[in-house]
Amino acid sequence: MKNIPKIILEENIDLDREADLFLSFLHHPYYVQNRNFIFKIFPELEKELEKQGKERQIIKSFISKFYSDNKSEIHKIIQKSKNLLMEKSEPSLIALLEIMDYQYDKSVVYKAVPTILPFSPFGNNIFYFSILGEVKGKTDKNVLTIGIHEISHFIFSDILKRIENKKGIILPDDVKNYLKEALVVVILNQKPLRRILKLKNYKGNPEIQNLRVKKPDGSIKTFTDFLSESYYSIETKEHKSFNIFLEKIINILLPIAPEFTKKRIIWNKYGKKVLKEPKIIELYSNPIRI
């Protein structure tokens, strides 16, 4: 396999960049629930921001203190992450490329940057991996799992652009975001990646866990189960084709894209309550007809 990408871990902490990252997600126009996620994990930051002062400087001082207070543990996590990438990033990426039927036409290097945000954002060939869980003693996510999750998004975006250009369509943002997050669950639960990453029943992001669809035969499935079934039903003479699968799914979802926008409105309003409060669970999980 040619042009297997590389993941390079950035070990130095850039407080200015992280402060800007916090600030952007505290006021993000699309990912509005991230503000609540940040304040739920860091209620003391919310209290500090209620005081008078420059918002960015307060955030930067808060982040600096957190890194200072947890310096030893963070150093261990970064070294552990570096070793994990050296050991398992290449076989993980090979498995990902095989599952998604994807090849790079040139060498690509992805930069992995630690963050104490309670989620893991990504940009152009860069992904931030949250070390917050490991600092707090939770080890369910690590740099490799997050990296494969985020790199699958990069690949998805490239495949999607090709399909959109071919068909002369644009997939709306809400359905596109639900689709990419649900696809990660299908991808990471495939045997090769599940084995390498040591995953058991990977559920993905909270906004897709109670999202359901109603099939033409009347059966109701979670969105991820529906995608998984569809993935396994697409076969060519040689192998399952991810491109054919994705094009088929887009054909199904495009006419009902407004229904995903309705779900996004509910998610933006209630956030993780869609997993916890019965009435909101019922509202959010009311299936989308496909």
DANORCOR-V598195 format. One record per helix or strand. SS is the DSSP state (hx for helix, st for strand). FROM is the first residue (numbers start at 1). TO is the last residue. If there is no record, write none. Layout:
ss = [SS SS]
from = [FROM FROM]
to = [TO TO]
This chain:
ss = [st hx hx hx hx hx st st st hx hx hx hx hx st st hx hx hx hx st]
from = [6 15 33 43 55 71 109 122 126 132 143 173 191 206 212 220 223 242 257 278 288]
to = [10 26 41 50 69 99 115 123 130 135 167 188 197 208 214 222 233 254 275 285 289]
